[in-house]
Amino acid sequence: MRYFWSQKVTTLNYLYKEYNMTDLHTLNAEVRTDLGKGASRRLRHANKVPAILYGEGQDPVSLTLEHKDVFRAQQEESFYSQVLTLNIDGKPVECLIKDMQRHPFKQVIMHLDFLRIDATHAVHINAPVHFINEDVAEKKGGTIAHHVNEIAVSCLPGNMPEFIEVDVAGIEVGQTLHLSDVTLPEGVTSDELAKGESHDQAVVTLNAPKASTSSDDEEEASEEAAE
C-alpha cells in the first residue's frame, strides 16, 4: 500500500510539473495552409488537431495543435471559461474556446474553434456553477435538485469567472433559488436577466421529501384492489 501511494504521488508530482495551470491555458499552434477534409484526416492520423481562429474583425486563420496538449488541457473545467493563449508560430494571441468537436466514441478531439478577444470588449461565456453547502440544506429534510449546470454571463476578459458559486445553506424546503438570487462576481452580468424579469430562470430547488407509505398500508391497498 505504501509503495502504491508513493508511486501515485510521484505520478501526480510529475503531471503537476509538466502541466501546471499556466501551461493548461497556453497552447502552441501552427498556421496550416493544407486545407480540406483529406488534410484534416491526415493531421488526425499524425496526432494533431485542426482548428480555426476568428473574431475581432480579422480574417480567420486555420491552425494545427498537438492532440496530447489539447486533450490534457480540455480536461480542466477552466479551459472552457478562461482566457487562453495561443502561441501561433511564436506570437501570442488571447482567445476563448467557442466550439469543440469530439469523436463519437474515441477519446479524440476532432476540431477546435477559437475566438479572438480584446481586453476592452465584453465577452459572453457559459460559466460553470458550483453548488456549496448542499449537505447543510439536505439536513432540513429535503432533496437538492439542480436546474442548471452553467450560467450565461457577460463581462470584460479580465473579469471572467472560472466558476460561479451558489451557496444553498440558507435555502428552505420547497424553496427555489433563481438567477436573481445568485450573487455574481463584480463586473459580471447575467445574459438572461438582461432580457427582462420573465427570463429569471430557476437555478436550484430544495424539494420536499416524498410521502412514504408503510408496508401495511400497501398490503391493505393491494387486498382492497383484489376484492
Secondary structure, DSSP 8 states (H G I E B T S, - for coil): -HHHHHHHHHHHHHHHHHS-HHHHTEEEEEE----SHHHHHHHHHTTEEEEEEEETTEEEEEEEEEHHHHHHHTTSGGGGTS-EEEEETTEEEEEEEEEEEE-SSSS-EEEEEEEE--TTS-EEEEEEEEEE-HHHHHTTT-EEEES-SEEEEEE-GGG--S-EEEE-TT--TT-EEEGGGS---TT-EETTGGG-GGG--EEEEEE-------HHHHHHHHHHHH-
